[in-house]
Amino acid sequence: MTSEHSYNNTLSVVGDTPMIELPSMRPEGGASIYVKWEGANPTGSLKDRMALAMIERAKEREELGPGDSVVEFTGGSTGSSLAFVCAVLDHPFSVVTADCVADEKIASMRALGAHTVVVETPDGEMYDGLSDDLRAEAERIEEETGAYFTDQFNNPDQLDGYGALGREILDDRPDLDDFVMVVGTGGCAMGTSRSFRERGADVAVTLVEPEESPVISAGTTGSHSVQGTAILGSPPLVERELYDRVCTLSNAEGVECVRQLARDEGLLVGTSTGMNVAAARRVAADRDPEQSVVTVACDTGLKYLSDGLYEGIAESKFCFS
């Protein structure tokens, strides 16, 4: 028997993350802004939800047997999340990633037992076509080793994991008016939106993408610095009827918002969260003060300390007596 705060294993603590209001981010005269703090998940990322759902559903269908290997390619936090789930469930895991991914993310995958294949990129930066190159390497590993390819960008199983996120949001904020979410695979935005509609909630859903790579709004990709985001020309999981509009933001606006969150809210987050909150501010500015906008703090900023995300923030001056 376990108490309310005692769990059988680390998989049991995925989800049920806190909802946090961000007073300093609220535009004058606009709606209040809240974030679901997904940094509270075991690897510090919302991707723990999708990783657990994809592996559990594959096991239920007997596509993944005891001790079978798993492979995935990733430019974001999915690798660490899958490495975590596979470690607990005893599945060898291989991950294909790139040298433009934050060092902390690659190190965490390795610490969790993943075999990492790191693809070199020109000047250590994301480029158009990187997703295709990473996929090709993952498919090679799948073919040569017989590993189960979770194929995150096409895998609808993750929608179940993010459906729980939507239900948690409605439990916390039943009066929610808007939900804002940056698009990577599209799974989080779609799974959450679907759960809103299943409950009959009247919530407007805004998707967010970098203006340097407007894959949904303009159908084009380009170089940008938001890891794991906007790397496919047409994310297969994105359904038009499950969102209301698309907001595009520059990398610079997302980065500045990250730094504001650290300075003013004491919240260390990554660039995708900065994009989310910056877009949420735009939405909130067009809403009434009694309304509320919810977005997601996707992961902890501790994963980005080595790549310059927080450089240039003025240090506080302390006096000692």
Steps between C-alpha positions, in 0.01 A plus 500: 500500500632844410417842642382793289861606443663157476528326162588153373755621244612808308248439220223562752599864545460599134227764475287682759736798468437838669312792345678832561373853441748746347401846630794685342415363155141625505443789257341812646124471477524147357428145611696311764768254381571157648749226413496129565846442649612186312847532646351311795505175299785253571729617216380860529297489180144460373639237260490247786127484435534407133791262555309301760186488285686384187684222682199381701272484194763311298530248783123464524483417127795260545698694239766542769590188694696454823858618456446622141702798381357845419630770265399863438642818348461830679606862503337567835428333833331185366829311513546554873137411566516178299833412661336544842196285417709232329739487796214434743335241271828331401506577128838585339466838333687661210452867420599693188558868562718786376791704630284815500297357789584631847789310656297443817233313304750265337674445833170417671413243230833331555467515879167317468668222301420599142732418213538834321574559132588869456474637145731789414340819365654796314630743760311310772166648397163362388442499125218429257494124445656405835187308599527286185864421572430401859203286395709317243753404767226384738343289225841346426532396864145364495572290191839370615411423863125435495445776758152641548491848341268720706487750210383791714398729215250247364404313818142575616557311827647816648159667475387280790785627716419863425127440542571471871666844487182651359287343771737628770483852356119497507500366854727788607341772285143404407440863393787488249446709185816442293770237469831580328756239391813493286509222240767233474337168414166671559408227746471720808284764332276241333467261793420786736254662259327168440447452874351851524249413231419163655400686816301757305725786615484820294874565481669684212826326399794696358798321346842666516793473260819696425452761228833378359339161432121545452421138415129516580411856404709514181614143429870585501790407728812694585785531746406595856615433855193346665612140548244233409263751339393572141721244330240327283332662201162356599472344849280191440329515839373857459128509419349826377176456689686478832644852502373851437801700389879505461730757659851550363778653710865574438773303678610827659159561660493148641851533644421837658191350662712215641726755664206700634355185656829438677537861619140574595345163587805300613412234243778334297360375170603427141432691180180310414352621828611853421313472170192371683491777757577774247211378286277470807569868574380593153182299546444636853536858376188449287297349785311650793652515852263234634611249236794257518759362259688177570820384336774249579842537657636213293821420686761628739755757388773302676529312169610816318760662723791410272360630171485871579127531559550691825808697399474877530268506800621768738627365829347628822724698734512375856631684803651305785536649843 
